[in-house]
Amino acid sequence: MSRLECNKRDESIKNKRLRREGFVPGIIYGKNLDESIKVQIDAKKLSELFKTSNVGSQLSVVVDGEEINTIIKLVEYMPMSSKYQHIDFQVLTSGEKIKTSVPIKYINKENIQDEGIVQEYFNALEYEVLPKDMMDTLEIDLSVLSLANDIKVSDLELVNDERYHILTASNSVLVSLAPIQEVILEAEDEDAEDEVETVVEEEATEE
């Protein structure tokens, strides 16, 4: 489990000033806390954290020396920027299930037998789970993918594991393989539609 050190936030200091000084405001919440804990995190530490963690990852947050078991619940970014604006952590309670998501990592693309273009529709799977059974990443093997067979949620071994309650619809297609010619034709149709729209706009302007 990753670890992140931070400090309680001085609420007399505005968030805008905190960000200028290189910190990101955040909050830790959970029904077993007497009250939510407002924190400030070094932006450089967050950047390092997100090299290996994602929203939904389990994380030990150390606040002024006190260690709290959490998940990363939400990350907000500054408008038109990749800079962090705010981060939410939710406290995990042993023996109590939590609704969260696990990032999907598609592997073995080089072993796909049919020729086609891989189309990924989901980058995360929603599920309910006990903290001790949480996953950092869900790997999906694409070597079984073909033009005739998509990979759906219902195809995952995870579905039959009683530890996990999958919230994403079982008939959802996670990834498919499309014929190259079909994708080219779709792209050409889109280009043609754009050209028609441009002509219509030009005619409307002339009138």
FENKAVEN-V194143 format. One record per pair of residues at least 12 apart in sequence whose C-alpha atoms are under 10 Angstrom apart, sorted by the first residue. I is the first residue (numbers start at 0). J is the second residue. D is the distance in whole Angstrom. If there is no record, write none. Layout:
BEGIN
i j d
I J D
I J D
END
This chain:
BEGIN
i j d
0 52 10
0 56 9
0 57 6
0 58 6
0 59 7
0 68 9
0 135 9
1 48 8
1 51 8
1 52 8
1 56 9
1 57 7
1 58 5
1 59 6
1 60 9
2 48 8
2 57 9
2 58 6
2 59 5
2 60 6
2 61 7
2 66 9
2 67 10
2 68 9
3 40 9
3 41 10
3 44 8
3 45 8
3 47 10
3 48 8
3 58 7
3 59 6
3 60 5
3 61 6
3 62 9
3 66 9
3 67 10
4 39 10
4 40 7
4 41 9
4 44 8
4 45 10
4 59 8
4 60 6
4 61 5
4 62 6
4 63 8
4 64 8
4 65 9
4 66 9
5 22 10
5 23 10
5 25 10
5 38 7
5 39 6
5 40 5
5 41 7
5 44 9
5 60 7
5 61 6
5 62 5
5 63 7
5 64 9
5 65 10
6 25 10
6 36 10
6 37 9
6 38 6
6 39 6
6 40 7
6 41 9
6 60 10
6 61 8
6 62 5
6 63 5
6 64 9
6 65 10
7 24 10
7 25 9
7 26 9
7 36 7
7 37 6
7 38 4
7 39 6
7 40 9
7 62 7
7 63 7
8 23 10
8 24 8
8 25 8
8 26 9
8 36 8
8 37 6
8 38 5
8 39 5
8 40 9
9 37 8
9 38 8
9 39 9
10 37 8
10 38 9
14 39 9
14 84 9
14 85 9
15 84 9
17 39 8
17 40 9
17 41 10
18 39 9
18 40 10
18 41 9
18 42 8
18 82 9
18 83 9
18 84 8
18 85 10
20 41 9
20 42 9
21 39 10
21 40 9
21 41 6
21 42 6
21 43 8
22 38 10
22 39 6
22 40 5
22 41 5
22 42 5
22 43 8
22 44 9
22 45 9
22 83 9
22 84 9
22 85 10
23 38 8
23 39 6
23 40 5
23 41 6
23 42 6
23 43 10
23 44 10
23 45 8
23 82 9
23 83 7
23 84 6
23 85 6
23 86 8
24 37 7
24 38 6
24 39 5
24 40 6
24 41 9
24 42 9
24 83 9
24 84 7
24 85 5
24 86 7
24 87 9
25 37 6
25 38 5
25 39 6
25 40 7
25 73 10
25 74 9
25 75 10
25 84 9
25 85 5
25 86 5
25 87 6
25 88 8
26 38 6
26 39 8
26 85 8
26 86 7
26 87 5
26 88 6
26 89 8
27 60 9
27 62 10
27 67 9
27 69 8
27 70 10
27 71 9
27 72 10
27 86 9
27 87 6
27 88 5
27 89 6
27 90 7
28 69 9
28 72 10
28 87 8
28 88 6
28 89 5
28 90 6
28 91 10
29 69 9
29 88 9
29 89 6
29 90 5
29 91 8
29 92 9
30 89 9
30 90 8
30 91 10
30 92 9
31 90 8
31 91 9
31 92 8
32 90 8
35 88 10
35 89 10
35 90 10
36 62 9
36 88 10
37 62 10
37 87 10
38 62 8
38 63 10
38 86 9
38 87 10
39 62 9
39 85 9
39 86 10
40 62 10
40 85 10
40 86 9
42 82 9
42 83 7
42 84 10
45 83 9
45 86 10
46 82 9
46 83 9
51 135 9
52 71 9
52 102 10
52 135 8
52 136 9
53 70 9
53 71 7
53 72 9
53 73 9
53 74 9
53 100 10
53 101 8
53 102 7
53 135 8
53 136 9
54 70 8
54 71 5
54 72 6
54 73 6
54 74 7
54 86 10
54 87 10
54 88 9
54 99 9
54 100 8
54 101 8
54 102 8
54 123 10
54 135 10
55 69 9
55 70 6
55 71 5
55 72 6
55 73 8
55 88 9
55 89 10
55 98 9
55 99 6
55 100 5
55 101 6
55 102 8
55 123 10
55 125 10
55 133 9
55 134 9
55 135 8
55 136 10
56 69 9
56 70 5
56 71 6
56 72 8
56 99 9
56 100 8
56 101 7
56 102 9
56 133 8
56 134 8
56 135 6
56 136 9
57 69 6
57 70 4
57 71 7
57 72 9
57 88 10
57 89 10
57 90 10
57 91 9
57 130 8
57 131 10
57 133 8
57 134 8
57 135 7
58 70 5
58 71 7
58 88 9
58 89 10
58 90 10
58 91 10
59 71 10
59 88 10
59 90 10
59 91 10
60 88 9
60 90 10
67 88 10
67 89 10
67 90 7
67 91 8
68 88 9
68 89 8
68 90 6
68 91 6
68 92 8
68 93 10
68 130 9
69 87 10
69 88 6
69 89 5
69 90 4
69 91 5
69 92 9
69 130 9
70 87 9
70 88 6
70 89 5
70 90 7
70 91 7
70 97 10
70 99 9
70 130 9
70 133 10
71 86 8
71 87 6
71 88 5
71 89 7
71 90 9
71 99 9
72 86 8
72 87 5
72 88 5
72 89 6
72 90 10
72 98 10
72 99 8
72 100 9
73 85 8
73 86 6
73 87 5
73 88 7
73 89 9
74 86 5
74 87 6
74 88 9
75 87 9
91 129 9
91 130 6
91 131 10
92 129 9
92 130 7
92 131 10
93 129 7
93 130 6
93 131 8
94 128 10
94 129 6
94 130 7
94 131 8
95 128 8
95 129 6
95 130 7
95 131 10
96 126 10
96 127 6
96 128 5
96 129 4
96 130 7
96 131 9
96 132 10
96 133 10
96 162 10
96 163 10
96 164 10
97 126 8
97 127 5
97 128 6
97 129 6
97 130 7
97 133 9
98 125 7
98 126 6
98 127 4
98 128 7
98 129 9
98 164 9
98 165 10
98 166 9
99 123 10
99 124 8
99 125 6
99 126 6
99 127 6
99 128 8
99 133 9
99 166 9
100 122 10
100 123 6
100 124 5
100 125 4
100 126 6
100 127 8
100 128 10
100 133 9
100 134 9
100 135 9
100 136 9
100 137 10
100 165 10
100 166 9
100 167 10
101 122 9
101 123 5
101 124 5
101 125 7
101 126 8
101 133 8
101 134 6
101 135 6
101 136 6
101 137 6
101 138 10
102 121 9
102 122 6
102 123 4
102 124 7
102 125 9
102 134 9
102 135 7
102 136 5
102 137 6
102 138 9
103 121 8
103 122 5
103 123 5
103 124 7
103 135 9
103 136 6
103 137 5
103 138 6
103 139 7
103 173 9
104 121 10
104 122 8
104 123 9
104 136 7
104 137 6
104 138 5
104 139 6
104 140 9
105 119 9
105 122 9
105 137 8
105 138 6
105 139 5
105 140 6
105 141 7
105 142 10
105 173 10
105 174 9
106 138 7
106 139 6
106 140 5
106 141 6
106 142 8
107 138 10
107 139 9
107 140 6
107 141 5
107 142 6
107 143 9
107 144 10
108 140 8
108 141 6
108 142 6
108 143 10
108 144 9
109 141 8
109 142 8
110 140 9
110 141 7
110 142 5
110 143 8
110 144 9
111 140 10
111 141 6
111 142 5
111 143 7
111 144 6
111 145 7
111 146 10
111 176 9
112 141 10
112 142 7
112 143 8
112 144 8
112 145 7
112 146 9
113 142 10
113 143 10
113 144 8
113 145 6
113 146 7
113 147 9
113 176 8
113 177 10
113 178 9
114 145 8
114 146 8
114 176 8
114 177 9
114 178 7
114 179 8
115 145 8
115 146 7
115 175 9
115 176 6
115 177 5
115 178 5
115 179 5
115 180 9
115 181 9
115 182 9
116 146 9
116 175 8
116 176 5
116 177 5
116 178 6
116 179 6
116 180 10
116 181 10
116 182 8
117 141 9
117 144 9
117 145 10
117 146 10
117 174 7
117 175 6
117 176 5
117 177 6
117 178 9
117 179 10
118 149 10
118 172 10
118 173 9
118 174 6
118 175 5
118 176 6
118 177 7
119 150 10
119 172 9
119 173 6
119 174 4
119 175 7
119 176 9
120 171 9
120 172 7
120 173 5
120 174 6
120 175 8
121 167 10
121 171 9
121 172 8
121 173 5
121 174 7
122 137 10
122 173 8
122 174 10
123 136 9
123 137 8
123 167 9
123 173 9
124 136 10
124 137 8
124 152 9
124 165 8
124 166 8
124 167 6
124 168 10
124 173 9
125 164 9
125 165 6
125 166 5
125 167 5
125 168 9
126 163 7
126 164 6
126 165 4
126 166 5
126 167 7
127 162 9
127 163 6
127 164 5
127 165 6
127 166 7
128 161 10
128 162 7
128 163 5
128 164 7
128 165 9
129 162 8
129 163 8
129 164 10
131 162 10
132 162 7
132 163 8
133 162 9
133 163 9
137 157 9
139 155 8
139 173 9
139 174 9
140 155 10
141 174 9
141 175 9
141 176 10
144 174 8
144 175 7
144 176 7
145 175 8
145 176 6
145 177 9
145 178 10
146 175 7
146 176 5
146 177 6
146 178 7
147 175 9
147 176 8
147 177 9
148 174 10
148 175 7
148 176 8
149 171 10
149 172 7
149 173 8
149 174 6
149 175 5
149 176 7
149 177 10
150 170 10
150 171 9
150 172 6
150 173 6
150 174 6
150 175 6
150 176 9
151 168 9
151 169 7
151 170 6
151 171 6
151 172 4
151 173 5
151 174 7
151 175 9
152 165 9
152 166 10
152 167 7
152 168 7
152 169 5
152 170 6
152 171 6
152 172 7
152 173 7
152 174 10
153 165 10
153 167 10
153 168 8
153 169 5
153 170 6
153 171 8
153 172 9
153 173 10
154 169 8
154 170 9
154 172 10
154 173 10
155 169 9
END
